[in-house]
Amino acid sequence: MSNEIILVGAGHMGYAMLEGWLGAEILKPEQVVVVEPAEALRDRVEEHGCAAVSSAADLGDDLKPQIIVLAIKPQMMNDILPDYKRFGAAETTFLSVAAGTSIATIEGHTGPSPVIRVMPNTPSAIGEGMLGVFANERVSDETMQFVDQLLVTSGDVVHVEREEQIDAITAISGSGPGYVFHFIEALTEAAKAVGFEEDTALLLAKQTIYGSACLAMESENSPTELRKQVTSPNGTTAAALAVLMEGDAMTKLVTRAVTAARDRAVELGK
């Protein structure tokens, strides 16, 4: 695929995706045109050799992008999408990373078009993300294969069969880093409560979460089996888990949190 890709938005997520594409040499700088109103963000894009403009009005009339990547906030979609209606055709695929913005909403502005919804998360910025993908029936197999090449530079990719599952992925892996970061905060405060200074408490919490996540990914054992392995009868871990697991308290709380996030993603799409 030699035609241009238009990247709309070069903020945290858009820029991270761009770096992944270029770093993996899947795209050359001259294949990407970035639309970004902020001058400072345009400047760092141009340092990579990519063309950057401040608005869709500055895009050339002869431009025929293969893919338009919408890396903008969902609240901005209805204002920005009309500027790209001229690209709405079977030859251009729209790839959206905006939470809650449905394919129907996008097509309402672009007309019937190939559309792919992607839900990344913040670890995508370091190539360790979890990305959920749903494509409508207008997306060609060739385009989907190419998009998968782009996405795996940001992390692992899972395809879902129904669009509403993207809202569930938003609640689990999209918002999930926030839950993990809060647990790190809580574990840090607990470490301070039993006598450690801030820096040591934070290191203990972060490295424990990081190491445990790495072990869970690399081990052939399930998280349940790993939990049992570290839990000696009547030991320290058992004493702690008796609190966390009493009445399935943590599972119920996390399920409530995920459901609330999923419901909010649905609301954003209305």
N, C-alpha and C positions, 0 to 999 in steps of 0.2 A: 504494500500500500504506500504509494509515493505522494498522494495528495496531502494537503495541509490538515493539521489538527488545530482547531481553535480552542484555546483554554480560556474560559471566562472566569476570571478571579484568580489572583496569584497570592492569596493570603496563606495562612499556615498550611491548610490541606492542599490547595492547588499547587503551591510552590513545592511541597514535599513530593507530590506526584510527579511534577515536572522533573525534579532532580532524579527521581527513580528511573524515569524513562530514558533520560539522557545518560545517566550513570551506567545503565545496563546496555546502552547503545542500541536500544530498540528503535529510537528515533534520533535523527540528526537535528541540531538546532534550527536549521532552515526549514524543517517540516512543521514547526510549531509557531503559531501566532497567538500572542497573549493579549487579552483585553482586560485592562486593569486601570481604574481611575486614579489610584494613588501613585504619585511619581516615584516615591522611594521603592515601592514594590516593582514598578516597571524597570527601574534602574538595575535591580539585582537580577531580574530576568534577562535583561540585555547583556549583562556580564557573561551569561552562558551562551551568547550568540543568537538568542531568539529575538524575533521581532516583537515589539510590544506597542500597543496603541491604547489610548485612554477610553475609547468608547466604540461601540459597534458601528457607529457612523463613519469611523475612520478605516474600516475594513474595505479593501478594494472590491469593486464591483465584479471583477473577474475571478474572485476567490471561490473555489469549489471544495470546501472542506469535506473530508471523509467522515470526520467525527467532530462534534462540538461538545466539549466537556464543560458542564455547568457546575463549577466549584464555588457556589455562592450560597448564602444563607437562604433558608426557605422563605423568609419574610420578604426577600428581594425578588423572588421568582416572577411574580405577576407584573412587576414593574420592568424587569429586564427582558423577559422572554419575547415580548412583541418586537424588540429590536432585531430578533433573529428569525422572524417569520419568513424572510426572503430565502432562507436556507432550507425551509421545510419542504423536503421532497424525499423520495425513496433513496436518493443517492447520498444523503447526509443523515448520519445517525446522531441522535442526541443522547449524551451520557450524563445523567444527573447524580450528584452526590448530596443533594438537599434532602434532609430528613422530612418525611411526611408529604412531600410533593408527588402526587400521583401521576401516572402516565396520562390519564385523562386530562389533568390540568395542563400538562406540557403540550399535549396535542390540541388543547383548546386554543393555544396561542400559535402553534406552528402548523396546524393542519395535520392530517394523517401522516405520521412519520415513524421511522424506526426509533425506538426509545429504549434505553437501558437505564434501570435504576441501580445505583450502587450505594451500599451503606458501609463506609469505612469507619475506622475509629482512630483515635489519636496516636496509638503506637504505629500506625501506618507511616508516620513521619520518620521513623527509624527503620522501616522495612519489616516491622514485626506486627503488622496489623492483622485484623480479621475483617474480611470484606464480604458482604452478602450481595448477591446479584440476581436481578430479575430482568428479563428482556421480553418485549412484546413480539408478536408473531412476524412483524415486519423486519426484524433484525436478521440479516443473512448469517449463515454459518461461518462464512469467511470473516465477516466483521466481528462476530462473537469470539472467534479464535484469536483474532488480533487484539481485541480488548482484553481478553484473558492474559495475553502476554504483557500488556501494559499494567494490569492490576497486580500480577504476582510480584512485581517489583516493590509493592507496598506490603505484602504479607500473604497469608493464606486466603483462598477464595472458595466460597461455597455458593452454588446456584440453588435457588428455590423455585418451586413449581407454581406458586401462587403469589401474586403481588402483595397481598396482605401480610405475607410472611416477612416482607421487608420491614414492616412496622415492628414485628416481634424481634427481628435481628437488631433493629435500632435500640430496642429496650435491653437486649442482652449484651451484645458486643459493642454496639455503638455507644451506649451510655455506660457500659460495664466498667471501663477504666475509672470512671468517677466513683463507682462503688469500691473498687480496689484501693484507690487513693485514700478514700475515707477510712477504710480498714487500716491502712498504714498509719493514718493520723491517730486512730483509736489505739492501735498497738503501741505507738510512740508515747501517747499520754499514759498508757498503762505502765510502760517501762519507767517513765518519770515518776509515776506514783509509787513504784517499789524501789526508788532510790537512784536512778541513773540521771546524768546530766543530759541536756537536750541533744547534743551532737551524738553521743553514744546511743541514746534511746532511738534516735532516728535511724542510725546505721543498723542497729539490731533489727528494727522493724523492716526496713527496706530490703536488707540482704536476706532476711528470713522469707519474705514474700517472694523475692526474686528466685532464690534457690529452690524453694518449694515448687514454684511454677515451672522452672526448668526440669526438675525431677519428674513432675507430673507429665510433662510433654515427652520426656525421653524414656520413661519407664513403660514396660509392657503391662504393668499392673494398673488397675483402675484406681481413681482417687479414694474409693471406699477401702480398697485393700491397702493402699499406702497409709491411710489414716489408721487402720487397724495395726499396721506394722509399727507405727510410732507410739501406739497407745498400750503401754504395759498395764496389766491388771493392777488396780489400786495405786497406780503411779501418778506422776504430776500431770501428764497429759490427760489422763482419765479424769482427774479432778477438775480440770479446766473444761473439758468437753461435757462433763455432767451439767455444767452451767449453760454452755452454748447450745447444747442439743436437747435440753429439757423441754419436753412438749413440742419438739421440732421447732423451737422458737426461731432459730436463725433461718431455717428453710422457709418457714411461713413469712418471716419478715422480708426476705429477699424476693420471694414470690410476689408479695404485695408491692414491693418496689418496682419489679419488672413489669407487673401489670399496669401500674400507674404510668410508667414510662411509655409502654405500648399504647395506652389509651391517649396519652398526650400526642404521640406521633400521629395517631389517627385524626385527632382534632386539628393538627397542623395541616393535614391534607384536605380539610373541608373548605 
